[in-house]
Amino acid sequence: MAKVVSVLMLAVCLLLSGCSGVPTSGPVERVSADPGHFNSGVEIAPAPPGPNASPVEVVEGFLHAQASWQPQYEVARAYLTAEASQRWRPEAGVRVYAEGNPVVATDTSATLRAPLVGTVDAAGAYRQSTGSLDQDFGLVKDAAGHWRISNPPEGLTISEYLFASAFSRVIPYFFEPGGRWLVPDPRYFPRGSQAYDGAVRALLEGPTDWLEPAVQATTVRASLAGVTVSSAGVAAITLRGTGPEPDAAARIALLTQLTRTFGQFETVTAVEVMWEGAAEAWTVAPYGRTIPVGAFPDSDPAPRQGSRQLFAVTDGVLVRAMEGGGGNANLVVAPGITTAVTAAVRSDAVSAAAVTQDRTAVVVGPLSENSSQTVLTGVGLRRPDFDRQGLLWVNDDQGDWWLQDATGAWRQLDTSAFGEGTIETFRIAPDGIRVAIIVQRPSGEHVLGVARIDRTDDVAVRSWRELSVATTSVASTSVIDVGWRTADSLLALVGEGRTTQVFAIAQDGASIAAIGPTAVADPEELAVAPGVPAMVRTTGGDVWRYNSDFRWSLHLTGASSVLYPG
């Protein structure tokens, strides 16, 4: 509520010509990291500079005007000299700076110095930053004697607070190399109709540089002619072709992407696509021309399948975990596995892999039969994970990382992309194209990052990006465990000194939200999957269930590991 009130006061102030000294910061409230979150924000009405605006008022007014999209950012340009207005390119990207750093001014100058927390490139992709901003705006007086900015920074410069209010997190989706299901590619666009336009343009222009090697680009060659959303929630999209109208397969592929992408907007229930100059809209059986956003369910980037089932390892065996029970109250599955300490279950809940209690072997067996086989031996083997293709991944205490391919052969993965240190644990995203990894640095610090899984030729893990999970109150943290909460967001179990918190984190780090301390002693492991409650297991074997922010309840006891299929 404090955030909303602050923004409303700001809007009122900007509308009043007599306002001076508008605030440049406010309380930071991290938005939800859920992929379906479409930030409705609060309208910020920018005002042009007053006739007697001081240097600091001119700069502050310029900064605030950038947080409200208008065609060509007319109001923001009113704070610039004529020459600066001509060369300023707001579409070049966004720099997001930390709160609590006011503009420093003299009688004739104004400078903004602040930590840079993130950047958004011209394609709308966010990336965390550890740099700093030191911007002298070059204040000069125009012919009328009014202060104006002669040295605007390239692109937009927006505080963390205003960025959260003014920009929407929008997720275009692209097909994985096999063309079977979609992969999220988060972007950030000015809220309102610009988010609709940005989503379509992003699909047509292709994935971000980071994701591009691992997914398929859209094959339809077109530009956006326009998007309108009716009161009934139908998004009417008109495309202007740069070549012939696409064939049926290309149409269905793009419609699949569009319905999944527009399904995140609360105001949209269906999509219609018109090729400019064509007689009628694209049609797909059995929907006709109006395609509901829930169409093409097989393309879901995070299918639930067997993921609603919670499993645990108790007394060396794998069980379907029953609420409130220990090992005796649970249903034993994979009876051929009898000496497990940790395990993984395939997403279809057909088979399981387990690490033996002495951590020297990986054993695989079906959930419904009393059989098993040893598929890998080693020393210090750790928690395994299945990807969506059913391939098995496992690492060990030395930081070696192994993949069992479809032929049953094992090969060691290259981990050089992660820098110095060893892999502690990892979790593969539901789409099998991204992986969250915790690396222990030589200093002992445990850091979190996300990497891309390239599957075009051979399977390789590349383009590691470290994610900062430090909070405003605690600068140093150590990540204990991680899992995929949604198709594009994580839950991380993070140690902060003597306390442990669970954070929801967007895969690009643009949003971080504490969902509460576990309120239990020695939390050690997370069980996370889309659409089901998160679980935390303690070193003592208690498993706690996430109910709502800062509320956890005891779910079961006696577990050495807890997991959802993945």
C-alpha positions as CSV (number, residue, x, y, z in Angstrom):
1,M,0.0,0.0,0.0
2,A,2.9,2.4,0.8
3,K,4.1,2.0,-2.8
4,V,0.7,2.7,-4.3
5,V,0.2,5.8,-2.1
6,S,3.6,7.1,-3.0
7,V,3.0,6.8,-6.7
8,L,-0.5,8.4,-6.4
9,M,1.0,11.4,-4.5
10,L,3.7,11.7,-7.2
11,A,1.0,11.7,-10.0
12,V,-0.9,14.4,-8.2
13,C,2.2,16.5,-7.7
14,L,3.2,16.2,-11.3
15,L,-0.2,17.4,-12.4
16,L,0.1,20.5,-10.3
17,S,2.1,23.3,-11.9
18,G,3.3,24.7,-8.7
19,C,5.0,21.6,-7.5
20,S,8.7,21.8,-6.8
21,G,11.1,19.2,-5.6
22,V,9.2,16.0,-6.7
23,P,10.5,12.9,-4.9
24,T,13.1,10.8,-6.7
25,S,12.7,7.7,-4.7
26,G,10.2,5.7,-2.7
27,P,9.9,2.4,-0.8
28,V,11.1,-0.5,-2.9
29,E,8.5,-3.3,-3.2
30,R,9.7,-6.2,-5.4
31,V,7.0,-7.5,-7.7
32,S,6.0,-11.1,-8.0
33,A,8.4,-13.3,-9.9
34,D,5.6,-15.4,-11.3
35,P,5.5,-15.4,-15.1
36,G,1.9,-14.6,-15.4
37,H,2.4,-11.3,-13.5
38,F,1.4,-8.4,-15.6
39,N,2.1,-5.3,-13.7
40,S,-0.9,-3.0,-14.0
41,G,1.0,-0.2,-12.3
42,V,-0.3,3.2,-11.4
43,E,-0.6,5.9,-14.0
44,I,2.1,8.5,-13.7
45,A,1.1,11.8,-15.4
46,P,4.2,13.7,-16.4
47,A,4.3,17.4,-16.5
48,P,6.6,19.7,-18.5
49,P,9.1,21.9,-16.8
50,G,7.7,25.0,-15.0
51,P,8.9,28.5,-16.0
52,N,11.2,28.9,-13.0
53,A,12.3,25.3,-12.6
54,S,15.7,24.9,-10.9
55,P,18.4,22.6,-12.2
56,V,17.5,19.9,-9.8
57,E,13.8,20.2,-10.6
58,V,14.6,20.0,-14.3
59,V,16.6,16.8,-13.9
60,E,14.0,15.2,-11.5
61,G,11.2,16.1,-13.8
62,F,13.1,14.6,-16.8
63,L,13.7,11.4,-14.8
64,H,10.1,11.0,-13.8
65,A,8.8,11.8,-17.3
66,Q,10.7,8.8,-18.6
67,A,8.6,6.5,-16.4
68,S,5.4,7.4,-18.4
69,W,5.3,6.3,-22.0
70,Q,4.1,8.9,-24.5
71,P,4.7,8.9,-28.3
72,Q,8.4,9.9,-28.7
73,Y,8.4,10.8,-25.0
74,E,7.2,14.3,-25.8
75,V,7.1,15.5,-22.1
76,A,10.6,14.1,-21.3
77,R,12.0,15.9,-24.4
78,A,10.6,19.2,-23.1
79,Y,13.3,19.1,-20.5
80,L,16.0,18.9,-23.2
81,T,17.7,21.5,-25.4
82,A,16.5,21.4,-29.0
83,E,19.8,19.8,-30.1
84,A,19.7,17.2,-27.3
85,S,16.1,16.3,-28.1
86,Q,17.0,15.5,-31.7
87,R,19.8,13.1,-30.7
88,W,18.2,11.5,-27.6
89,R,17.2,7.9,-28.3
90,P,14.9,6.6,-25.6
91,E,14.4,3.3,-27.4
92,A,18.0,2.4,-27.0
93,G,17.4,0.7,-23.6
94,V,16.9,1.3,-20.0
95,R,19.2,1.8,-17.0
96,V,17.7,1.1,-13.7
97,Y,19.3,2.7,-10.7
98,A,19.0,2.1,-6.9
99,E,16.7,4.1,-4.7
100,G,17.8,6.6,-2.1
101,N,20.2,8.5,-4.4
102,P,19.0,12.0,-5.0
103,V,20.1,14.3,-7.7
104,V,23.1,16.4,-6.5
105,A,22.9,20.0,-7.7
106,T,24.6,23.3,-7.6
107,D,23.3,26.6,-8.8
108,T,24.2,25.7,-12.4
109,S,24.5,21.8,-12.6
110,A,22.8,18.6,-11.6
111,T,24.4,15.1,-11.3
112,L,22.9,11.7,-10.5
113,R,25.2,9.2,-8.8
114,A,23.7,5.9,-7.9
115,P,24.4,2.1,-8.0
116,L,23.2,0.6,-11.3
117,V,21.0,-2.4,-10.4
118,G,20.0,-3.5,-13.9
119,T,19.8,-2.7,-17.6
120,V,17.2,-3.4,-20.3
121,D,18.5,-3.7,-23.8
122,A,16.7,-2.5,-27.0
123,A,15.0,-5.9,-27.3
124,G,13.5,-5.6,-23.7
125,A,15.8,-8.1,-22.0
126,Y,16.7,-7.4,-18.4
127,R,20.1,-8.1,-16.9
128,Q,21.4,-7.5,-13.4
129,S,24.2,-5.0,-13.0
130,T,26.8,-4.3,-10.4
131,G,28.0,-1.1,-12.0
132,S,27.4,2.5,-11.1
133,L,25.7,5.5,-12.7
134,D,27.5,8.9,-12.7
135,Q,25.5,11.2,-15.0
136,D,26.2,14.9,-15.4
137,F,23.1,16.2,-17.3
138,G,24.9,19.3,-18.7
139,L,22.5,22.0,-17.6
140,V,22.4,25.1,-19.8
141,K,20.0,28.0,-20.2
142,D,18.0,28.3,-23.4
143,A,17.2,31.6,-25.2
144,A,14.3,32.2,-22.8
145,G,16.5,31.8,-19.8
146,H,15.1,28.4,-18.7
147,W,17.4,25.6,-17.5
148,R,17.5,22.6,-20.0
149,I,19.5,19.4,-20.3
150,S,22.1,19.3,-23.0
151,N,23.7,15.9,-22.1
152,P,20.9,13.3,-21.6
153,P,22.0,9.7,-21.1
154,E,21.4,7.3,-24.0
155,G,18.1,5.5,-23.5
156,L,15.9,5.8,-20.5
157,T,17.2,6.2,-16.9
158,I,14.7,5.1,-14.3
159,S,14.8,4.4,-10.6
160,E,14.1,0.9,-9.3
161,Y,10.8,2.1,-7.8
162,L,9.5,3.8,-11.0
163,F,10.7,0.9,-13.1
164,A,8.5,-1.5,-11.1
165,S,5.5,0.8,-11.6
166,A,6.0,1.8,-15.2
167,F,7.2,-1.4,-16.9
168,S,5.4,-4.7,-17.4
169,R,7.2,-8.0,-17.4
170,V,6.1,-9.7,-20.6
171,I,7.1,-13.2,-21.7
172,P,7.3,-14.1,-25.4
173,Y,7.7,-17.8,-26.0
174,F,9.8,-19.6,-28.6
175,F,9.9,-23.3,-29.6
176,E,12.7,-25.6,-28.4
177,P,14.8,-27.1,-31.2
178,G,12.4,-30.0,-31.8
179,G,9.4,-27.7,-32.2
180,R,7.4,-29.5,-29.5
181,W,7.0,-27.1,-26.6
182,L,7.7,-23.5,-25.8
183,V,10.5,-21.7,-23.9
184,P,10.0,-18.4,-22.1
185,D,12.1,-15.4,-23.0
186,P,11.2,-12.6,-20.5
187,R,11.2,-8.9,-21.7
188,Y,10.2,-5.6,-20.1
189,F,8.1,-3.0,-21.9
190,P,6.3,0.2,-20.9
191,R,2.9,-0.9,-19.5
192,G,-0.4,-0.6,-21.3
193,S,-0.7,-1.0,-25.1
194,Q,3.0,-0.9,-25.5
195,A,3.3,-4.2,-23.8
196,Y,1.0,-5.8,-26.4
197,D,2.9,-4.3,-29.2
198,G,6.2,-5.2,-27.6
199,A,5.2,-8.9,-27.2
200,V,4.3,-9.3,-30.9
201,R,7.4,-7.5,-32.1
202,A,9.5,-9.6,-29.9
203,L,8.1,-12.8,-31.4
204,L,8.6,-11.6,-34.9
205,E,12.1,-10.2,-34.3
206,G,13.3,-13.4,-32.6
207,P,14.7,-14.5,-29.2
208,T,17.2,-12.6,-27.1
209,D,20.9,-13.1,-27.8
210,W,21.2,-15.2,-24.7
211,L,18.5,-17.6,-25.6
212,E,18.8,-17.6,-29.4
213,P,21.3,-20.5,-29.8
214,A,18.9,-22.9,-27.9
215,V,15.5,-22.2,-29.5
216,Q,13.8,-21.8,-32.9
217,A,13.2,-18.3,-34.3
218,T,9.8,-17.5,-35.6
219,T,9.6,-18.4,-39.3
220,V,6.9,-15.9,-40.2
221,R,8.5,-12.9,-42.0
222,A,6.3,-9.9,-41.0
223,S,6.1,-6.7,-39.1
224,L,3.4,-5.5,-36.7
225,A,0.7,-3.4,-38.3
226,G,-1.4,-3.0,-35.1
227,V,-2.9,-4.7,-32.0
228,T,-6.3,-3.9,-30.5
229,V,-8.0,-5.6,-27.6
230,S,-11.8,-5.6,-27.6
231,S,-14.0,-5.4,-24.5
232,A,-14.6,-9.1,-24.9
233,G,-10.8,-9.7,-24.5
234,V,-10.0,-10.6,-28.1
235,A,-6.6,-9.4,-29.2
236,A,-6.8,-8.6,-32.9
237,I,-3.3,-8.6,-34.4
238,T,-2.6,-7.4,-37.9
239,L,0.6,-8.4,-39.5
240,R,2.2,-6.7,-42.5
241,G,4.1,-9.3,-44.5
242,T,7.6,-8.9,-45.9
243,G,7.0,-11.9,-48.1
244,P,4.2,-14.3,-49.1
245,E,1.5,-15.2,-46.5
246,P,2.9,-18.2,-44.5
247,D,1.7,-21.7,-44.9
248,A,-0.5,-23.6,-42.5
249,A,2.3,-25.0,-40.4
250,A,3.9,-21.6,-39.9
251,R,0.6,-20.1,-39.0
252,I,-0.1,-22.7,-36.4
253,A,3.4,-22.3,-34.9
254,L,3.0,-18.5,-34.6
255,L,-0.6,-18.8,-33.2
256,T,0.8,-21.2,-30.6
257,Q,3.4,-18.6,-29.6
258,L,0.9,-15.7,-29.6
259,T,-1.8,-17.5,-27.6
260,R,0.7,-18.6,-24.9
261,T,2.3,-15.1,-24.9
262,F,-1.0,-13.2,-24.7
263,G,-2.4,-15.6,-22.2
264,Q,-0.4,-13.8,-19.5
265,F,-2.4,-10.6,-20.0
266,E,-5.5,-10.5,-17.7
267,T,-7.5,-8.6,-20.2
268,V,-7.0,-11.1,-23.1
269,T,-9.0,-14.3,-23.6
270,A,-8.4,-15.0,-27.2
271,V,-6.3,-14.0,-30.3
272,E,-7.2,-13.3,-33.9
273,V,-4.5,-12.8,-36.6
274,M,-5.1,-11.0,-39.8
275,W,-2.5,-10.8,-42.6
276,E,-2.7,-7.3,-44.0
277,G,-4.4,-7.4,-47.4
278,A,-5.9,-10.9,-46.9
279,A,-9.7,-11.4,-47.1
280,E,-10.1,-13.1,-43.7
281,A,-8.3,-13.9,-40.5
282,W,-6.3,-17.1,-40.0
283,T,-8.4,-20.0,-38.9
284,V,-7.4,-23.2,-37.0
285,A,-9.7,-26.2,-36.4
286,P,-11.6,-26.6,-34.1
287,Y,-11.4,-23.0,-33.0
288,G,-12.1,-21.0,-36.2
289,R,-10.6,-17.5,-36.4
290,T,-10.8,-16.7,-32.6
291,I,-8.2,-18.8,-30.9
292,P,-8.5,-19.0,-27.1
293,V,-5.3,-18.4,-25.0
294,G,-5.6,-21.9,-23.6
295,A,-5.3,-23.5,-27.0
296,F,-2.3,-25.8,-27.9
297,P,-1.8,-27.2,-24.4
298,D,0.9,-29.6,-25.6
299,S,3.2,-26.6,-26.0
300,D,3.1,-25.8,-22.3
301,P,6.7,-24.9,-21.2
302,A,6.0,-26.3,-17.7
303,P,3.5,-29.2,-18.0
304,R,2.4,-30.7,-14.7
305,Q,2.0,-34.4,-15.7
306,G,3.2,-36.2,-12.6
307,S,4.5,-33.1,-10.9
308,R,1.6,-32.8,-8.5
309,Q,2.8,-35.9,-6.7
310,L,5.2,-35.3,-3.8
311,F,7.9,-38.0,-3.3
312,A,10.3,-38.6,-0.5
313,V,13.1,-40.9,0.5
314,T,12.6,-42.5,3.9
315,D,14.6,-45.3,5.4
316,G,16.3,-45.8,2.1
317,V,13.2,-46.3,0.0
318,L,11.3,-44.0,-2.3
319,V,7.7,-43.2,-1.3
320,R,4.7,-41.2,-2.4
321,A,4.6,-38.8,0.5
322,M,1.4,-38.6,2.4
323,E,0.7,-35.4,4.4
324,G,1.4,-35.8,8.1
325,G,3.1,-39.2,7.8
326,G,6.5,-40.7,8.2
327,G,7.8,-43.6,6.3
328,N,5.2,-46.1,7.6
329,A,2.3,-43.9,6.4
330,N,3.6,-43.5,2.9
331,L,3.2,-45.7,-0.2
332,V,6.5,-47.3,-1.3
333,V,7.2,-46.9,-5.1
334,A,10.2,-48.2,-7.1
335,P,10.5,-51.2,-4.8
336,G,13.7,-52.2,-6.5
337,I,15.4,-49.2,-5.0
338,T,16.2,-50.0,-1.3
339,T,19.3,-48.1,-0.3
340,A,18.6,-44.5,-1.4
341,V,19.7,-41.3,0.2
342,T,18.3,-38.9,-2.4
343,A,16.4,-39.4,-5.7
344,A,14.8,-37.9,-8.8
345,V,11.6,-39.0,-10.5
346,R,10.9,-38.5,-14.3
347,S,8.3,-35.9,-15.2
348,D,6.0,-38.6,-16.4
349,A,6.3,-40.4,-13.0
350,V,7.3,-43.7,-14.7
351,S,10.8,-44.2,-13.3
352,A,13.1,-43.0,-10.7
353,A,16.9,-42.6,-10.2
354,A,18.4,-42.7,-6.7
355,V,21.9,-42.2,-5.2
356,T,22.8,-44.9,-2.7
357,Q,23.4,-44.1,0.9
358,D,27.1,-44.4,0.6
359,R,26.9,-42.1,-2.4
360,T,28.9,-44.4,-4.7
361,A,26.2,-45.4,-7.2
362,V,23.2,-44.2,-9.1
363,V,20.4,-46.8,-9.4
364,V,17.5,-46.5,-11.8
365,G,14.2,-48.4,-11.5
366,P,10.5,-48.2,-12.6
367,L,8.0,-46.9,-10.1
368,S,5.7,-49.9,-10.6
369,E,8.1,-52.8,-10.7
370,N,10.5,-54.5,-8.3
371,S,13.6,-54.1,-10.4
372,S,16.6,-51.8,-10.7
373,Q,20.0,-51.4,-12.3
374,T,23.1,-49.5,-11.4
375,V,23.8,-47.0,-14.2
376,L,26.7,-45.0,-12.7
377,T,29.4,-45.5,-10.1
378,G,31.5,-42.9,-8.5
379,V,32.5,-41.1,-5.2
380,G,30.4,-38.5,-3.5
381,L,27.5,-38.6,-5.9
382,R,24.9,-36.0,-5.3
383,R,21.2,-35.4,-6.0
384,P,20.3,-36.3,-9.6
385,D,17.8,-34.7,-11.9
386,F,15.8,-35.7,-15.0
387,D,15.2,-33.2,-17.8
388,R,12.1,-33.1,-20.0
389,Q,13.6,-35.4,-22.6
390,G,14.0,-38.0,-19.8
391,L,17.8,-37.7,-19.8
392,L,19.5,-38.2,-16.4
393,W,22.0,-35.6,-14.9
394,V,24.1,-36.0,-11.8
395,N,27.1,-34.3,-10.2
396,D,29.6,-35.2,-7.4
397,D,31.6,-33.7,-4.6
398,Q,34.5,-32.9,-6.9
399,G,32.3,-30.7,-9.1
400,D,32.2,-33.2,-12.0
401,W,28.9,-33.2,-13.9
402,W,27.6,-36.1,-15.8
403,L,24.8,-36.6,-18.4
404,Q,23.3,-40.0,-19.5
405,D,22.1,-39.6,-23.0
406,A,19.3,-41.5,-24.8
407,T,21.6,-44.4,-25.6
408,G,22.5,-45.0,-22.0
409,A,26.0,-43.7,-22.4
410,W,27.5,-41.2,-19.9
411,R,29.6,-38.3,-20.7
412,Q,31.2,-35.6,-18.6
413,L,29.9,-32.0,-19.1
414,D,32.2,-29.0,-19.4
415,T,31.8,-26.7,-16.4
416,S,34.3,-24.0,-17.3
417,A,31.5,-21.5,-18.1
418,F,30.8,-21.2,-14.4
419,G,34.2,-19.8,-13.4
420,E,36.2,-20.9,-10.4
421,G,34.6,-23.3,-8.0
422,T,32.6,-26.5,-8.0
423,I,28.9,-27.3,-8.7
424,E,27.0,-27.8,-5.5
425,T,23.6,-28.6,-7.0
426,F,21.5,-27.9,-10.0
427,R,17.9,-27.9,-11.2
428,I,16.9,-28.2,-14.8
429,A,14.0,-26.0,-16.0
430,P,10.7,-27.7,-17.0
431,D,11.4,-27.0,-20.6
432,G,14.9,-28.6,-20.5
433,I,16.5,-25.5,-22.1
434,R,17.7,-23.7,-19.0
435,V,19.3,-24.8,-15.7
436,A,19.7,-23.2,-12.3
437,I,23.1,-24.0,-10.8
438,I,24.7,-23.3,-7.4
439,V,28.4,-23.0,-7.5
440,Q,30.8,-23.0,-4.5
441,R,33.5,-20.5,-5.0
442,P,37.1,-21.1,-3.7
443,S,36.2,-18.5,-1.0
444,G,33.4,-20.8,0.3
445,E,30.6,-18.6,-1.0
446,H,27.7,-20.4,-2.6
447,V,26.4,-18.4,-5.6
448,L,23.4,-18.9,-7.8
449,G,23.2,-18.6,-11.6
450,V,21.2,-19.6,-14.7
451,A,22.8,-21.2,-17.8
452,R,21.5,-22.2,-21.2
453,I,21.3,-25.8,-22.4
454,D,22.1,-26.0,-26.1
455,R,20.7,-29.1,-27.8
456,T,21.0,-28.2,-31.5
457,D,24.0,-30.6,-32.1
458,D,25.1,-32.0,-28.8
459,V,24.0,-31.2,-25.3
460,A,26.1,-28.4,-23.8
461,V,25.7,-26.0,-20.9
462,R,26.7,-22.4,-21.8
463,S,26.3,-18.7,-21.0
464,W,26.2,-18.8,-17.2
465,R,24.7,-15.7,-15.6
466,E,25.2,-15.2,-11.9
467,L,22.2,-13.9,-10.0
468,S,22.6,-11.7,-7.0
469,V,20.2,-12.6,-4.1
470,A,21.6,-10.2,-1.6
471,T,18.9,-8.2,0.1
472,T,18.9,-4.6,1.1
473,S,19.5,-5.5,4.7
474,V,22.0,-8.3,4.3
475,A,24.8,-7.8,1.7
476,S,26.3,-11.3,1.9
477,T,24.3,-14.4,1.4
478,S,24.9,-18.0,0.6
479,V,22.5,-20.0,-1.6
480,I,21.7,-23.5,-0.2
481,D,19.3,-24.9,-2.7
482,V,17.2,-23.9,-5.7
483,G,14.2,-25.1,-7.8
484,W,12.0,-23.9,-10.6
485,R,8.8,-22.4,-9.2
486,T,7.3,-21.6,-12.6
487,A,8.6,-21.8,-16.2
488,D,10.6,-18.7,-15.7
489,S,11.1,-18.1,-12.0
490,L,13.0,-19.8,-9.2
491,L,12.7,-20.4,-5.5
492,A,16.0,-20.2,-3.6
493,L,16.8,-21.3,-0.1
494,V,19.2,-18.6,1.0
495,G,21.3,-18.4,4.2
496,E,21.7,-14.9,5.7
497,G,24.0,-15.1,8.6
498,R,22.1,-17.1,11.3
499,T,18.8,-17.0,9.4
500,T,17.5,-18.7,6.3
501,Q,15.0,-17.2,3.9
502,V,13.1,-18.5,0.9
503,F,13.1,-16.1,-2.1
504,A,11.1,-16.1,-5.3
505,I,13.5,-14.9,-8.0
506,A,12.8,-14.1,-11.7
507,Q,15.2,-16.1,-13.9
508,D,16.8,-12.8,-15.0
509,G,17.0,-11.4,-11.5
510,A,14.7,-8.4,-12.2
511,S,12.5,-9.3,-9.3
512,I,13.3,-10.8,-5.9
513,A,10.6,-11.4,-3.3
514,A,11.0,-12.9,0.1
515,I,8.2,-15.4,0.8
516,G,9.3,-15.8,4.4
517,P,11.7,-17.5,6.7
518,T,11.2,-21.2,7.0
519,A,10.9,-20.7,10.8
520,V,12.6,-24.1,11.2
521,A,16.0,-25.2,12.3
522,D,18.6,-26.2,9.7
523,P,16.7,-26.1,6.4
524,E,18.7,-28.1,3.7
525,E,16.6,-28.9,0.7
526,L,13.8,-27.5,-1.5
527,A,11.2,-29.4,-3.4
528,V,9.7,-27.1,-6.0
529,A,7.5,-27.6,-9.1
530,P,5.0,-25.4,-11.1
531,G,1.6,-25.3,-9.6
532,V,2.3,-27.1,-6.3
533,P,3.3,-26.0,-2.8
534,A,7.0,-25.6,-2.2
535,M,8.5,-27.9,0.4
536,V,11.6,-27.4,2.6
537,R,13.4,-30.4,4.3
538,T,15.5,-29.9,7.3
539,T,18.7,-31.8,8.2
540,G,16.6,-33.7,10.8
541,G,14.2,-35.0,8.2
542,D,11.2,-32.7,8.8
543,V,9.4,-31.5,5.7
544,W,7.7,-28.1,5.9
545,R,5.0,-27.0,3.4
546,Y,4.6,-23.5,2.1
547,N,1.1,-22.2,2.7
548,S,1.4,-18.5,2.0
549,D,3.9,-15.8,2.5
550,F,5.7,-16.3,5.9
551,R,3.4,-19.3,6.7
552,W,4.8,-22.9,6.7
553,S,3.3,-26.0,8.2
554,L,4.8,-29.4,9.1
555,H,4.0,-31.8,6.3
556,L,5.8,-35.0,7.0
557,T,8.8,-36.4,8.9
558,G,11.6,-38.8,8.6
559,A,12.8,-37.9,5.1
560,S,16.4,-37.8,3.8
561,S,15.2,-36.2,0.6
562,V,12.0,-34.7,-0.8
563,L,11.1,-34.1,-4.4
564,Y,8.6,-33.5,-7.2
565,P,8.9,-35.2,-10.6
566,G,11.0,-33.1,-12.9
